[in-house]
Amino acid sequence: MEKEVLSILDRRTNATYDLPLYKGTVRAMDLRRIKTAPDEFGLMSYDPAFMNTASCQSAVTFIDGDKGILRYRGYPIEQVAVQCSFLEVAYLVLFGELPTSLELNSWVDSITHHTMLHEYIKKFLEGFRLRSHPMGMFISTVSALSTLYPEARDVHDAETRKLQIYRLIGKVPTIAAYTYRHGLGFPYVYPDNDLSYTANFMNMLWKMVEPKYGANPVLARALDILFILHADHEQNCSTNVMRSVGSAQADPYVSVAAAAAALSGPLHGGANEQVLNMLDEIGSKDRVPAYVEHVKAGHGKLMGFGHRVYKNYDPRAKIIKQTADEVFKVTGTNPKLDIALELERIALEDEYFVKRKLYPNVDFYSGIIYQALGFPPEMFTVLFAIPRTVGWLAQWQEMLQDPEQKIARPRQIYTGYGPRDFVPIDKRGTKATTSVA
Ligand code: CMC
């Protein structure tokens, strides 16, 4: 088959360039051939916020935002969410195939045996004041693991990488649970290796004086499903950070901490906490129309609505809504659900939201379930970070093994001054020349 080519006529020089197309893209480096003089730098592409730039090739997750499709390694999210356990999905996301039962047992065993935290980490957590935000504690503690495992810096050794993957996936629930207990001033609970990933997490969160914690199986499964839905989401903001920091060959602990820092922002994973704050602010169903008008008038955003890629209903939000029904059968309904449903109904009929293709995203309903499960809103983003650690690590591995990847280093369009001479301080006058933004 003939190669697909894009012909570009440069009207500045009347030269034409044939740029080969690759999987629906032009290579930005090919643009550099387009120049008006041999010593010129050549064209660059300008794409703030990566609105239309593929930064990598990836075989992990597929999203069709217009059709509302999400697949992990080719498997539809609707199927894996119902039929797999979280650790089974983690294996799939990381290694590319569903595990055999032998592989799954060995994988679960490896993760289970890396759930303990070093006692130094407990002391490290003691340094945080009582009402510290759990996400800040989570980010710092994951980063601190780097000091305990210096061998992790050998990012090109496959076996070393695998060990850090076990450790990180094993330890993030323990760190999350410790940040929660720290906030309450309760003693930390050690992991229980007899329990599943999520049941053990619940044990570390909520065990008090009972000799053995018994997690409610419906709630443990609901948490498992929520974890599956959050496992990966291709090149989102935090994954881009993971790849970018990892491209400098930083170790996986500091790279995951950096990714988690990106996740904490209210436009990304921090949105789930903000949704609950918004529902609190609205207060009751009858106040929803006024709130929507307020947003349309330019005052803030509807948190949990909109997405860079999905211009259709987020498939994860659909599954979360179904999971909510199961959870509420056990916990009783969260009164915020009525406000959320009304908000969704009104927004989906409103021209402002319809025109902009703004639909509920994964964060819209997840907080309502988390709250019914007993989590305070400040824990919500930590609950997102636990499963997303899997996606970050899968993308990190893929990046390190991709021969085309190098240290991530974008270009810029310089808009500052041309050269000018230094002015000594006694010649700068007294009037302020700058305003600190
Ligand atoms: N409420 C009201 N208006 C909105 C919203 C919203 N939630 N989201 C986007 N818009 C408007 C926006 O003002 C803009 O309008 P106009 O064209 O008149 O200027 C238009 O829709 C396009 O929005 P954008 O900001 O250019 O879109 P983006 O792709 O840059 O942003 C987003 C995507 C998710 C950051 C944004 O929709 C948002 O801030 N949503 C609320 C926060 C949120 O729920 N974040 C979680 C995202 S999903 C999970 C995750 O990634 O962690």
Residues whose N, C-alpha, C, O or C-beta is under 5 A from the ligand:
A	BS01	CMC	P266 L267 H268 G269 A271 G300 K301 L302 M303 G304 F305 G306 H307 R308 R356 N361 V362 D363
